[in-house]
Every structure is written in structure tokens, then in C-alpha cells.
Amino acid sequence: MIKHILFDLDGCLTDSYEGISKCVIYALGKFGIETSDRDFIRLFVGPPLVYAFQEYADLSEDDAYKATAYYRERYQDKGLFENRVYEGVYEMLESLKNDGFKISLCTSKPQPYAEKILAHFELDKYFDHIFGATFDTSISKKVDVITHVLKNIEESGDEVIMVGDTAHDVNGAHENDIKCIGVTYGYGATEELKKANADFLADSPKEIYTIMKKNS
């Protein structure tokens, strides 16, 4: 029986594309890389930045760390709040909370940033815990964040479910032996989530609530 729900942040609770895209463009510009390709920039939403700069921009590991520092240089002052909450998220979280579910944030975004975003949009009141990545990257990949969460909550794996919008969320959940709801309104594609074998698909925040009611 599911008692505890872990939510991703970007592409699941908030549409943060504007802030992330501007910070990615800013960071890549420091290396003489100019781009406005939306599909390319979307690749940076979700995975750890050091990984993304190496994998998608072909930067060396050292340069990827430098690019991440440039990204955060802009993000901490401006990009953080170039963001909006998806329609229906407040109502969905309110309903889940009223039904007695525990709710935690589980994001690859550095935890201090995640805490500020939730507080800014008055989402923090719905969360029992906020878990995120560390600045030193000792915890960065989604699988590692989920592992960290499971070590720090009371519920066992079969009582926990992940909600996220990309294969990183689904794969991270399954590697930790928990199920995952893939949301199709975020940055991941339906086919990506199906290929990753998401246990459920939700086309809206309201559908997340419906799935939880049917499976708890």
C-alpha cells in the first residue's frame, strides 16, 4: 500500500524551462557555444548538469564543472524564479495531503535551490521532506537522490512511489525497487517514459491523484 509519494520538481511540479534555458545559454556562451535550439536545451532539464554538459555539449569533465559554476552564477540570482507552477498542482497536492499521504520532494536540483523555489511558490507547506542533490555532486543522479530519500524516511520501498517526467526518474525509481508515475505534461516524452517502462502515465496533475486513489 502506497503511503509516501516522491515528486520530481522541474517538469513535474513547475515549468522551469525559461530559467534553465537562459542559464544553459549563458554557461555555454562562456565556451563560445551559441544555441537557441529548444530541443537541444531541453536535454539539460532533468539530469545532473555536470553530466549534461559532458553528454550533450561535448565538454570535458573539467569544463563541465566550470560550465555548471557559470550556470549557477546566473541561476542563483535570476533563473531560480523564472518559473511557474503547472495548472492543477496546488489542487493535486492539497487533495493528496488531505487523504493522508506523506509527500517528499526528490530532485536532482541542489537542495537549497529546491527549498527556495517551493517556498517562493508556497508549495513547501505540502511537503513532509525536501530532498535534493548536493553542490559537491556526491549526490546528483536521480537514482542516488532516491536512494538517499529511502534511507531517511520511515516507509519501506513497497510503500513509496516516484512521480517524474523523464526516463531518469523512472530508471532511478526502478533501480531502487519502487514504482514510478511518468507525467507526460513535463519535459519527457510519452514514448521515452513508455520505453523506460513507467508503471503509470499521467497526462495532468489531476490524473496523478486519480492514479493514487486507485492504487492505494
C-alpha positions in Angstrom: 0.0 0.0 0.0 1.5 3.3 -1.0 1.9 5.8 1.8 4.6 8.1 0.6 4.9 10.0 -2.7 8.2 11.4 -4.0 7.8 14.2 -6.5 10.4 15.5 -9.0 10.4 19.3 -9.3 11.3 20.5 -12.8 8.8 19.3 -15.4 6.6 17.8 -12.8 5.5 20.5 -10.3 6.9 23.6 -12.1 7.7 24.6 -15.7 11.2 25.9 -15.2 12.3 25.9 -18.9 12.7 29.7 -19.1 15.2 29.9 -16.2 17.1 26.8 -17.1 17.3 27.6 -20.8 18.7 31.1 -20.2 21.3 29.7 -17.7 22.3 27.0 -20.1 22.8 29.5 -22.9 24.7 31.8 -20.5 27.0 29.0 -19.4 27.7 27.6 -22.9 28.3 31.1 -24.2 31.4 31.2 -21.9 32.8 28.5 -24.1 31.9 30.1 -27.4 28.9 27.8 -27.9 25.8 29.7 -29.1 22.5 27.9 -29.4 18.8 28.7 -29.4 17.7 25.2 -30.3 14.8 24.4 -27.9 15.1 20.6 -28.3 18.8 20.7 -27.5 18.3 22.9 -24.5 15.5 20.7 -23.1 18.1 17.9 -22.8 19.6 19.9 -19.8 16.3 19.8 -17.9 16.4 16.8 -15.5 19.8 15.2 -15.5 22.7 16.5 -13.3 24.3 19.5 -15.0 27.9 18.1 -15.0 26.6 15.0 -16.8 24.5 17.1 -19.2 27.3 19.4 -20.2 29.6 16.5 -21.0 27.0 14.3 -22.7 25.2 17.0 -24.8 27.7 19.8 -25.2 30.7 17.6 -25.5 32.6 19.4 -22.8 35.5 17.8 -20.9 34.8 16.9 -17.3 36.8 19.9 -16.1 34.9 22.2 -18.4 31.6 20.6 -17.4 32.3 21.6 -13.8 33.2 25.1 -14.9 30.0 25.3 -17.0 28.0 24.2 -14.0 29.5 27.0 -12.0 28.7 29.5 -14.7 25.1 28.2 -14.9 24.7 28.6 -11.1 26.2 32.1 -11.3 23.1 33.3 -13.2 20.7 30.8 -11.8 21.0 31.8 -8.1 20.2 35.4 -8.8 17.7 35.2 -11.7 17.0 31.8 -13.1 15.6 30.4 -9.9 12.3 32.2 -10.2 12.0 32.3 -14.0 9.5 29.5 -13.3 5.8 28.8 -13.0 3.7 26.1 -11.3 1.7 23.9 -13.6 -2.0 24.3 -13.6 -3.7 21.8 -11.1 -0.6 21.2 -9.0 -1.8 23.0 -5.9 -5.1 21.2 -6.0 -3.5 17.8 -6.5 -1.1 18.3 -3.6 -3.9 19.6 -1.4 -6.0 16.5 -2.2 -3.2 14.1 -1.6 -2.3 15.7 1.7 -6.0 15.7 2.8 -6.1 11.9 2.0 -3.2 11.3 4.4 -0.3 10.7 2.0 3.2 11.7 3.0 4.8 13.8 0.3 8.5 14.5 -0.3 10.4 16.3 -2.9 13.0 14.3 -4.7 15.0 16.3 -7.2 18.4 16.4 -8.9 18.4 20.1 -8.4 20.6 21.2 -5.4 18.5 21.1 -2.3 18.9 24.7 -1.3 17.6 25.9 -4.6 14.7 23.5 -4.4 13.8 24.8 -0.9 13.8 28.4 -2.2 11.6 27.5 -5.1 9.0 25.6 -3.0 8.9 28.5 -0.5 8.6 31.1 -3.2 5.6 29.4 -4.8 4.1 28.5 -1.4 4.4 24.8 -2.2 6.5 23.9 0.8 3.5 23.6 3.1 2.5 20.4 1.3 5.9 18.6 1.8 7.0 16.5 4.7 10.6 16.4 3.4 12.6 18.1 0.8 15.5 16.1 -0.7 17.8 17.2 -3.5 21.3 17.0 -4.9 24.4 18.3 -3.2 26.6 21.1 -4.6 29.7 18.8 -4.3 27.9 16.2 -6.6 28.3 13.4 -4.0 24.5 13.1 -4.5 23.5 14.2 -8.0 22.0 11.5 -10.2 18.3 10.7 -9.6 19.0 7.1 -8.6 21.3 8.4 -5.9 18.8 11.0 -4.6 16.1 8.3 -4.4 18.5 6.0 -2.5 19.2 8.9 -0.1 15.5 9.5 0.4 14.7 5.9 1.1 17.4 5.8 3.8 15.8 8.9 5.5 12.1 8.1 5.6 10.2 5.7 7.6 8.4 3.8 4.8 9.7 0.8 3.0 10.1 0.5 -0.7 6.7 -1.1 -1.4 5.1 1.9 0.4 6.8 4.5 -1.8 6.2 5.7 -5.3 8.1 8.2 -7.5 6.5 10.8 -9.8 8.6 12.3 -12.5 8.7 13.3 -16.1 11.8 11.7 -17.6 13.5 8.3 -18.0 15.9 9.4 -15.3 13.0 9.4 -12.8 11.7 6.0 -14.0 15.1 4.3 -14.1 16.1 5.8 -10.7 12.9 4.5 -9.2 13.2 1.0 -10.6 16.8 0.7 -9.6 15.6 1.4 -6.1 12.8 -1.2 -6.5 9.9 1.3 -6.3 7.3 2.2 -8.9 7.1 5.4 -10.9 4.3 7.5 -12.4 5.6 9.2 -15.6 4.0 12.5 -16.2 3.6 13.4 -19.9 3.0 17.1 -19.5 6.6 17.8 -18.4 9.8 17.7 -20.3 9.9 13.9 -21.0 8.1 12.4 -24.0 5.4 9.8 -23.7 7.5 7.4 -25.8 10.5 8.0 -23.6 8.5 7.1 -20.5 7.0 4.0 -22.1 10.4 2.8 -23.2 11.6 3.2 -19.7 8.7 1.1 -18.5 6.9 3.7 -16.4 4.4 1.9 -14.2 1.7 4.5 -14.9 1.3 7.5 -17.1 -0.4 10.8 -16.1 -1.4 13.5 -18.6 -2.2 16.0 -15.9 -1.7 16.6 -12.1 -5.3 15.6 -11.7 -4.5 12.2 -13.2 -1.7 11.7 -10.7 -4.3 12.0 -7.9 -6.7 9.6 -9.7 -3.9 7.0 -10.1 -3.0 7.3 -6.4 -6.6 6.8 -5.4 -6.9 3.7 -7.5 -3.7 2.2 -6.2 -3.6 2.9 -2.5 
